[in-house]
Amino acid sequence: MPISTIGQNGLNAPITLTSPVINTVTSASATALTLQSAGTTAVTINTSQNVGIGVTTPSPWSLGKGLEVGFAGNGLNATRQAEFNVNCNAYYDGTWRYGGTGKATIIQFSDGTITTLTATASGSAGGAISWSNGPYVANGGTSWTSASDEKLKNITGEIENALDKVGQLRAAKFTWKADTENKPQVGLIAQDVQAVLPEVVNSTAYIMDDETEYLGVNYDQVIPLLVASIKELKAINDTQAAEIAELKAKVA
């Protein structure tokens, strides 16, 4: 059975095994083990047992083991028995770092929870990452939760003129243009929301094979606007109720 060169045995031509069984493949001391395909390194296992498929120099993971595919920081990492990460452009060497130029994302499975982390900005290879905590599923939970503890926040104010802002939003009935079945949908229009609450609108190229950036709405973060509008309505109602009570007292 012809195979390509294995290990550091100095052979450069295909060899024929006398047995189809390979019990151990080794490399020289302090040397990475590589497998080549068509003369190009296809798989690298470094001396820390981190693996790169199409990555000739796997990132220097300092916790657990990492498997990277195609690009540094893209792949899987197991830091301990009860923690497993799916990484995009991120690795950990004592500090979370960018594998290459761009943004970074992690989905972390840890102690029965699922947590999402995204980088606050685009970075370059080796640069330290500042994470933003995304939604998570708590241990035993059945839905996504968003962090909201006041201890995590710098309160800078409250939403004002909420009723006027809500009045500018279209509560639309629509169908998706890409949906051939034209299934009825309901929702807000991102451009409307952007005009009154830009903090909850983002743009990204999220359609496969389409680099156009489209607007999206974080619907959970629209809820504070609705709460603020209800509070404004209550204040109006309380004022009117007091005025009515005063008028009734005058005519009694």
Secondary structure, 3 states (H helix, E strand, C coil): CEECCCCCCCCCCCEECCCCCCCCCCCCCCCCEEEEECCEEEEEECCCCCEEECCCCCCCCCCCEEEEECCCCCEEEEEECCEEEEEECEEECCCEEECCCECCEEEEEECCEEEEEEECCCECCCCECCEEEEEEECCCCCCCECCCCHHHCCCCCCCCCHHHHHHCCCCEEECCCCCCCCCCEEECCHHHHHHHCHHHEEEECCECCECCCEEEECHHHHHHHHHHHHHHHHHHHHHHHHHHHHHHHHHC
